[in-house]
Amino acid sequence: MGKSCRITGVVHLPPFGADRIHVEGLECWLLEQIGRHVEYGITSMMIQDQTLGERAGLKNVAILSALGRTVKRMFPDLSLGIILEANNPSAAMYIANACGADFIRQKVFIGAMIKAGGVINGRAGEVWEARKDMDGPVSVLTDIYDRTGVPLGPLPIETAAGQALKYGSDGLILTGRNFGESLELADRVRKHFPQAPVYLGGGITEKNVGEAIPHCDGMIVSSCLLEDGKDNEWSRQKIKSFMDCVHGQ
């Protein structure tokens, strides 16, 4: 393989209850799914809940902290990230700090987005405040105009990326409306900020991963690795085939 490119998988957690038996079953399922990725050379993973609303509930914070700590204990060399579907980066930071995770992904960091639940405001200030309490480094990867929403008062991608970096982003995630636009956005941002890590946030498949690698420092993959017809089981064969393509570059 030529250029180094960090591949990060994502396991989307099913809705969960709070009883201990359910959490123990969820742990076993999660370790199995992550293990399938690690087996074929993926060294970075994120786990994401299904919180609705602006703030993360106490149940989600507690269970994600427990799950993350279990993952880090079983896979100590894995780079682990936390995603809260709720727009609540301080909670994600505290979860990551408590369980020993390495980073979080924040989908609305600066500006504001219109999503299905209404207007979602960026909370870069929360990250600054949370970092004051951290006893270890937790990196923050930030989407620039997450494709699941529409930006309010959109700025040129270079300007938005610069604002995110100014407010503490450690890596920029870019996802266009299609694969070609994703590459274009990544190229524009890398030209203006050559030292900033740039990740492609979606649309990557086994067929186009070779084309994508020269345009980014990393990529985030999930749906292309799912078992056919299932939304919570990741395929060993698809993961292997995908990573074979990555290592063949």
Residue pairs with C-beta under 8 A, 6 or more apart in sequence:
1 246
1 247
1 248
1 249
2 213
2 249
3 213
3 214
3 249
4 217
5 213
5 216
5 217
5 218
5 219
5 246
5 249
6 43
6 44
6 199
6 217
6 218
6 219
7 42
7 43
7 44
7 218
7 219
7 221
7 243
7 246
8 42
8 44
8 45
8 46
8 79
8 81
8 199
8 218
8 219
8 220
8 221
9 34
9 37
9 42
9 44
9 45
9 46
9 220
9 221
9 222
9 225
9 234
9 239
10 45
10 46
10 47
10 48
10 83
10 220
10 221
10 222
11 30
11 33
11 34
11 45
11 46
11 47
11 48
11 222
11 234
12 48
12 50
12 222
12 231
12 232
13 26
13 30
13 47
13 48
13 49
13 50
13 67
14 26
14 50
14 232
15 50
16 22
16 23
16 26
16 49
16 63
18 59
18 62
18 63
23 63
23 66
23 67
26 63
26 67
27 66
27 67
27 70
30 47
30 67
30 70
30 71
31 70
31 71
31 74
33 232
33 233
33 234
34 45
34 71
34 75
34 78
35 75
36 234
36 235
36 236
36 239
37 45
37 225
37 234
37 239
38 45
38 75
38 78
39 236
39 239
40 236
40 239
40 240
40 243
41 243
41 246
41 247
42 239
42 243
43 77
43 78
43 79
44 78
44 79
44 80
44 81
44 218
45 71
45 78
45 79
45 80
45 81
46 80
46 81
46 82
46 83
46 105
46 220
47 64
47 67
47 68
47 71
47 80
47 81
47 82
47 83
48 82
48 83
48 84
48 85
49 56
49 60
49 63
49 64
49 83
49 84
49 85
50 85
51 57
51 60
51 84
51 85
51 86
51 88
52 85
52 86
52 117
53 86
53 117
54 86
54 87
54 88
54 120
55 86
55 88
55 91
56 84
56 86
56 88
56 91
56 92
60 84
60 86
61 91
61 94
61 95
64 82
64 84
64 95
64 99
65 95
65 98
65 99
66 99
67 99
68 80
68 82
68 95
68 96
68 98
68 99
68 100
68 101
69 98
69 99
69 100
71 78
71 80
71 99
72 78
72 80
72 99
72 100
72 101
79 102
79 103
80 96
80 99
80 100
80 101
80 102
80 103
81 96
81 101
81 102
81 103
81 104
81 105
81 141
82 92
82 95
82 96
82 99
82 101
82 103
82 104
82 105
83 92
83 104
83 105
83 107
84 91
84 92
84 95
84 104
87 107
87 108
87 120
87 121
87 123
88 123
88 126
89 104
89 106
89 109
89 123
89 126
89 127
89 130
89 140
90 123
90 126
90 127
90 129
90 130
92 104
92 106
93 104
93 126
93 127
93 130
93 131
93 134
93 138
93 140
94 130
94 133
95 101
95 104
96 102
96 103
96 104
96 138
97 133
97 134
97 135
97 136
97 138
100 136
101 138
102 137
102 138
102 139
103 138
103 139
103 140
103 141
103 170
103 171
104 138
104 139
104 140
104 141
105 141
105 142
105 143
105 173
105 220
106 123
106 127
106 140
106 141
106 142
106 143
107 142
107 143
107 146
107 148
108 120
108 121
108 122
108 123
108 143
108 146
108 149
109 122
109 123
109 124
109 127
109 140
109 142
109 143
109 164
109 167
109 169
110 122
110 124
110 142
110 160
110 163
110 164
110 167
111 122
111 151
111 152
111 153
111 154
111 155
111 160
111 163
112 119
112 120
112 121
112 122
112 151
112 152
112 153
113 119
113 120
113 145
113 146
113 149
113 150
113 151
113 152
114 120
114 149
114 150
114 151
114 152
115 148
115 149
119 152
120 149
124 164
124 167
124 168
125 167
127 140
127 167
127 168
128 167
128 168
131 138
131 168
139 170
139 171
140 168
140 169
140 170
140 171
141 169
141 170
141 171
141 172
141 173
141 199
142 164
142 169
142 171
142 172
142 173
143 173
143 174
143 175
143 201
144 157
144 160
144 161
144 164
144 172
144 173
144 174
144 185
144 189
145 151
145 154
145 157
145 160
146 175
146 201
147 175
147 176
147 177
147 201
147 202
151 160
154 160
155 163
157 174
157 185
157 188
157 189
158 188
158 189
158 192
158 193
161 172
161 189
161 192
161 193
161 196
162 192
162 193
164 172
165 172
165 193
165 196
169 196
170 197
171 196
171 197
171 198
171 199
171 217
171 218
172 189
172 193
172 196
172 197
172 198
172 199
173 199
173 200
173 201
173 220
174 182
174 185
174 186
174 189
174 198
174 199
174 200
174 201
175 182
175 185
175 200
175 201
175 202
175 203
176 182
176 183
176 184
176 185
176 203
178 203
179 203
179 204
179 208
179 212
182 200
182 201
182 202
182 203
182 212
183 200
183 211
183 212
183 215
186 198
186 200
186 215
186 216
187 215
189 196
189 198
190 196
190 198
190 215
190 216
197 217
197 218
198 216
198 217
198 218
199 216
199 217
199 218
199 219
199 220
200 212
200 215
200 216
200 218
200 219
200 220
201 219
201 220
202 220
204 212
204 219
204 220
204 221
204 224
205 224
205 242
206 224
206 238
206 241
206 242
206 245
209 219
209 242
209 245
209 246
209 249
210 245
210 248
210 249
212 219
213 219
213 246
213 249
221 242
222 234
224 238
224 242
225 234
225 235
225 238
225 239
225 242
226 233
226 234
226 235
226 238
227 233
227 234
227 235
227 238
228 235
